[in-house]
Amino acid sequence: MDAQLKRGVLEICVLSVLTRGESYGYQMIKDLPSGIEVSESTLYPVLKRLEKNECVTVYTVEHNSRLRKYYRITGKGQKKIRAFLEEWKEMMEIYHFIENQVTGGTGG
């Protein structure tokens, strides 16, 4: 999969996890779908980007004598998910067009 596309999908997956409620990095890795294998070194730059783009807010809580960052989705993050879903509908139409051209199908 194209790296840019994969990066965008990962951002949406992270935001989607946060629609269930605030969370922290390690828990998010566990909550992501099994098809998306992500390490902490991949996740934290994504979270930093989402924070910079005001899609998530961050706060810190002490847990077992260590500080843990919790992330919460914002309205802007929710809009980003909705926009992705609309764009993906268009992508699926293009996918079906290409699939039909290649396989000779007539469906749509």
Secondary structure as UniProt FT lines:
FT   HELIX           3..18
FT   TURN            19..20
FT   HELIX           25..31
FT   TURN            34..35
FT   HELIX           40..52
FT   TURN            53..54
FT   STRAND          56..63
FT   TURN            64..65
FT   STRAND          66..73
FT   HELIX           75..103
//
